[in-house]
């Protein structure tokens, strides 16, 4: 079953970028609209890719965040705390 964390408004945007977050068990990856797996389910959390042509997507492994490109290559490794954590009172 194809399931995406993107709200309905972002679902159409996800379709335009041609990669949609999907879940297998408790892990997330990316597939095409015709359900071809492009990036395996290795992440605890994913977002839609930003920008249609050269976009990146935020991903999380355990409690750390990173960025991947559409090939699945990590641009920023999953070793960063969420940005809001520093500003909590």
C-alpha positions as CSV (number, residue, x, y, z in Angstrom):
1,X,0.0,0.0,0.0
2,X,1.3,3.4,-0.9
3,X,1.2,5.9,1.9
4,X,2.7,9.3,2.1
5,X,3.3,11.7,5.0
6,X,2.6,14.7,2.7
7,X,-0.6,16.6,3.3
8,X,-3.0,16.6,0.3
9,X,-1.8,20.1,-0.8
10,X,1.8,18.7,-1.0
11,X,0.7,15.4,-2.6
12,X,0.3,17.0,-6.0
13,X,3.7,18.7,-5.6
14,X,5.3,15.3,-4.6
15,X,3.8,13.8,-7.8
16,X,5.4,16.6,-9.9
17,X,8.8,15.9,-8.4
18,X,8.3,12.2,-9.5
19,X,9.4,10.8,-6.1
20,X,6.9,10.1,-3.4
21,X,7.7,9.1,0.2
22,X,6.4,5.7,1.1
23,X,6.5,3.5,4.1
24,X,7.4,-0.2,4.6
25,X,6.9,-1.3,8.1
26,X,8.3,1.5,10.3
27,X,10.8,2.8,7.7
28,X,10.5,5.3,4.9
29,X,11.9,5.6,1.4
30,X,10.8,7.0,-2.0
31,X,9.1,5.6,-5.0
32,X,7.7,6.8,-8.4
33,X,4.0,7.3,-8.9
34,X,3.8,3.9,-10.5
35,X,5.3,2.4,-7.2
36,X,8.8,1.7,-8.5
37,X,11.2,1.8,-5.6
38,X,13.9,4.4,-6.2
39,X,15.3,4.9,-2.7
40,X,15.0,2.0,-0.2
41,X,13.2,2.4,3.1
42,X,16.2,3.2,5.3
43,X,14.8,6.3,7.2
44,X,12.6,6.8,10.2
45,X,11.0,9.9,8.7
46,X,11.0,11.6,5.3
47,X,9.7,14.7,3.5
48,X,8.8,15.5,-0.1
49,X,11.6,16.7,-2.3
50,X,12.0,20.4,-2.6
51,X,12.1,21.9,-6.1
52,X,11.3,19.8,-9.1
53,X,14.7,19.6,-10.9
54,X,17.5,19.8,-8.4
55,X,15.7,19.3,-5.1
56,X,16.7,17.8,-1.8
57,X,14.6,16.0,0.8
58,X,14.9,16.1,4.6
59,X,15.3,12.6,6.2
60,X,15.8,11.3,9.7
61,X,17.6,8.3,11.1
62,X,17.0,7.7,14.8
63,X,17.1,11.2,16.3
64,X,19.3,12.9,13.7
65,X,18.4,14.7,10.4
66,X,20.1,15.0,7.1
67,X,19.4,15.8,3.4
68,X,19.4,13.5,0.4
69,X,19.2,14.1,-3.3
70,X,17.0,12.2,-5.8
71,X,19.5,9.5,-6.4
72,X,19.5,8.7,-2.7
73,X,23.0,10.1,-2.1
74,X,23.3,11.9,1.3
75,X,24.1,15.5,0.8
76,X,24.2,16.1,4.6
77,X,24.6,13.0,6.6
78,X,22.0,12.1,9.3
79,X,24.0,13.5,12.2
80,X,22.3,16.8,12.9
81,X,19.8,17.7,15.6
82,X,16.5,19.2,14.5
83,X,16.9,23.0,14.2
84,X,14.1,23.7,16.7
85,X,15.8,21.8,19.5
86,X,18.3,24.6,20.0
87,X,15.6,27.1,20.6
88,X,13.4,25.3,23.1
89,X,13.1,27.0,26.4
